[in-house]
């Protein structure tokens, strides 16, 4: 799905990730669930791009539906993997903390984990560059890394100011409505992070779950944040 001349959403196995393309390189935002690398590679080629043009895989957090195929995609493309330092131990195999669930989240979490019992990648995922927040990455005319702890300690968002675009990871979702992401390690911190993202002037918002907003996203985020 084309969201802008430089951006596509890729859907694999019911999950989603994003492909940003500059003139000379491609960047993946997240990497899909385990076993989806071949489908992701096929989708990239289907858009007319060569896989070896993928130079970076930026992970918004360590959960399996976002990082599960990062290691295989790294091997296939030669891209470097970037993730926040707070999530690196879990990407590399340390047992992760479990989210603190609201009552209404428990049955949904049980359903999800029954299908995929591990919330971290089932094998070590190499991280070539550990981020802390505040970095400006070399894609999208200067992509700003924003530390947004709460969903996980090392959750990040990626802001492209010149394109008025924002990748929220799972801090914010758009499932029937714009809302706080679910399955958070620290709900209070996630609320603070969502409020900080809502202050940005953006037109386009891309979520870990739910449809992107391609126009007027900033106002939609502010309206949702005001209800928290």
N, C-alpha and C positions, 0 to 999 in steps of 0.2 A: 504494500500500500504506500503510494507516494504521499508524503505529508508536505513536502516543499521540494524545490528543485534539487536540494542537497540531501534530502532525508527520506528514508524509507522505514516503515515498520515491517519487521519480519515476524511471521507467526509460525511456530513449530510446536506440534504436540499440545496445542491448547495454550501455549505460553508465548510471550512476545519479547523481542529485543529490537534494537534500532541500529540502522546502518547510516552513518554520515559519510558523504563522499565529497572530498576536495578534489582539485584538479589532478593531483599526483598521488593521492593516498586515500585509503578507506579506514574508518574507525568504527568498531563495534561498541555499542553501549550495552553491556551484559552479554551473556553467552548461552542462554537457554539451558534446558535440563540435560542430564546425562544422556548420551546416545543420540543427541540431535545434531552433532557436528556435520555429518554428511548432508542432512537436510538443509542446514544453514548454508553450507558451501554451495549446494545446488541452487538455493534461492539467490545467493550473491551472483553466481554465474548467470542465472536467469535474467538478472537485471543488466547483463552485459559487462560485468566487471570480472577481473581476474582475481583469484583468491590471494595471490601473492602481493596484491596491492593493499591488503589489510595490514596495517602497520601497528595498530594498537587495539587492545581489548580492555575497555574500562569497565570494571565491575562496581556496581553501585553498592553491593554487599555480598556476604558469603553464601546466602541461602541457595539451596541446590537448584531451584528453578531459574536462578540468575547466573550461577557460576558453574553449573554442572558439566558443561562442555568446553570450558575455557582451556583446560590442558590440551584437549585434542585439537581444538581450533588453533591454538598456539603452535602445535606441532605441524599441522597442515599448512599454515600460512607463513610461519616465521614471525608472527606478530609478538610484541611484548604485552604482558599482562600487567595492568595497573590496578591497585586496590588500596584502600585505606589501611594504615598500619594496624589499627585496632581490630581489623578482621583477618589479617594475614595468618595468625596462628590457626584459625579455624579452617581457612583455605588450605593450609598445609598439613591438616590432619588431626589437630587437637580437638577433643570433644567440645562442642559449643554449648553455651548456656541455652536453656529452654526459654521460650517467651513467657511472659507473665500474661495470662489470658483473662479476658473478661468472661463472665458467665456465658454470654451469647456466642462467644468465639469457640468454646470448648468442643461442642459437637462438630463444628466445621473443621477445627484443627484435627480432631480424631479421624474425620473422614479423609482429610488430606494426607495425614501421616500414615494411615492404613495403606494408602496407595504408594507413598514414598516415605518410608519410615525415617530416613535420614534427612535432616534439614541442612546439613553441610555436605559438600561434595564427598563422594565415597572414596576418593583417592586424593593424594596430595596434589594441589594445584600450584604450579610454580608462579611466583609473583616477581616480576622483573623490576618493578618500581613500586615502593611503598609510599603512599600519599599521606598527608596530614591535614589537608585543607589549605586553601590559599594559593595553590599552584595554578599556573596558566599553561594549559597544554597546547601543543602545536597542531590543532585542528579547529575547524569552524571559526577561523579568524580570531583565535584566542579563547579557548574554552576554560572557564573558571571552575575549579574544584571547590565545592562547598561542603564542609563537614556538617552533617545533619544527624547527630547521634539520637538514639531512641529506639528505632526499629531494630538495629543492632548498634553496638558501640562504634563500629567503623562504617556506618552508612554514609554515603556521599550523594550529593546531587551535582549535576553538571549544568552550568549556565553559559550560554553563548550570547553575550550581550549584543554583539553586532547583528545577530539574527533574531534577537528577542525570543530565544528558545530556551526551554528548561527541561531537563531530564530529572524527574523527582525520585527515581527508584521506588521503594515501597513506603517512603515517608507519607506520600499522598497516593490515593487510589481514585479511580473514576468508575466505580461499579454502580450503575444506576444514578449515582450522584457523586459529586466531588466530596471526598471524605478522608478522614485520617486513615492511614494504612492499618492493617490488622496484624495480629501476632507479634506485638511489640515487646522488646525486652524491657523498655521503660516508657510507659505511656506518657508520663509527664514531659520527658525530654522530647518525645516524638511530637507532642503538641507544640512545644517551643520551636522545634525545627520546622514544622509546617507553617507556623506563624512567620518565621523568618523568610521562608521561601515565598510566602504570599506578599511580602513587601516588594518583590522584584517586579520590574515593569517588563512583562513578557506577553507575547501574542500566542505563542505555541507552547503547550505543555505536554510532555510525554511521560506516561505513568508506567510503573511496573505491571499494573493490572488495570484493565479498563481502557476505553478508547481515548486516544489523544484529543486534546482540544486545539484546534488549528486557528482559532481567531478569538480574541478577547479573553485569553486564558488568565491574565493577571487579575481581572475583576472577578472571575469565577473563583479563583483561589482565595481572594480576600473575602468574598461572601461566605465561603465554607469555613475559613479560619475564624471568622467572627462568631460562629456558632459554638466554638469550642470553649 
